[in-house]
Amino acid sequence: MTPPIQQMTDAFWAHSRADDLLGHVSVNAGGSVLGIAMYLSHPDWRGARTAAVTVCNRVFEHCPMLSPWTLD
């Protein structure tokens, strides 16, 4: 069973850090696919991409409800 969207979104906020520069996150789930959109206010795309991957991995590691998902 897929956890409620708001709980998944809250998990991203709870596990983000100030230096991630997370400004917005949106989570959608459909079947076995989890869609995550983030706005990170890094000055370049490499910094934003690195922060996005870091936040996702941190959330997947610390939130049992999201353990079925991984980054592809």
C-alpha positions as MATLAB code, in Angstrom:
seq = 'MTPPIQQMTDAFWAHSRADDLLGHVSVNAGGSVLGIAMYLSHPDWRGARTAAVTVCNRVFEHCPMLSPWTLD';
ca = [
       0.000    0.000    0.000;
       1.292    3.462   -0.918;
       1.667    5.860    2.025;
      -0.401    9.080    1.892;
       1.127   11.763   -0.332;
       1.228   14.340    2.483;
       3.206   11.970    4.737;
       5.716   11.347    1.960;
       6.032   15.071    1.247;
       6.473   15.799    4.963;
       9.285   13.225    5.088;
      11.252   15.216    2.489;
      10.862   18.412    4.510;
      11.744   16.632    7.749;
      14.951   15.167    6.331;
      16.158   18.151    4.327;
      18.871   20.376    5.771;
      19.482   24.082    5.379;
      22.429   23.501    3.032;
      20.225   21.420    0.688;
      18.508   24.723   -0.215;
      15.161   22.958   -0.712;
      12.490   25.492   -1.617;
       9.675   23.224   -2.802;
       8.919   19.516   -3.019;
       6.019   17.694   -4.635;
       5.483   13.936   -4.417;
       3.158   11.832   -6.579;
       2.679    8.089   -6.488;
       1.140    5.821   -9.056;
       1.453    2.079   -8.723;
       5.112    1.244   -8.274;
       6.347    4.666   -9.446;
       7.117    7.544   -7.106;
       7.447   10.954   -8.763;
       9.402   13.613   -6.899;
       9.786   17.211   -8.062;
      12.041   19.568   -6.132;
      13.064   23.175   -6.421;
      16.508   23.699   -4.938;
      17.991   27.197   -5.032;
      21.560   26.223   -5.868;
      23.417   28.551   -8.245;
      24.160   25.778  -10.761;
      22.524   22.569  -11.965;
      25.288   20.316  -10.615;
      24.786   21.594   -7.087;
      21.022   21.239   -7.383;
      21.277   17.718   -8.793;
      23.710   16.638   -6.092;
      21.461   18.075   -3.371;
      18.363   16.405   -4.871;
      20.053   12.997   -4.926;
      21.364   13.529   -1.393;
      17.927   14.488   -0.043;
      16.246   11.526   -1.769;
      18.813    9.055   -0.480;
      18.549   10.493    3.020;
      14.755   10.181    2.998;
      14.813    6.646    1.588;
      17.367    5.625    4.217;
      15.518    7.093    7.208;
      11.850    6.578    6.306;
      10.660    2.974    6.420;
       7.438    3.913    4.594;
       9.561    4.869    1.559;
      11.936    1.908    1.692;
      10.347    0.144   -1.319;
      11.580    2.935   -3.632;
      15.024    3.742   -4.978;
      16.432    6.273   -7.440;
      16.699    5.160  -11.039;
];
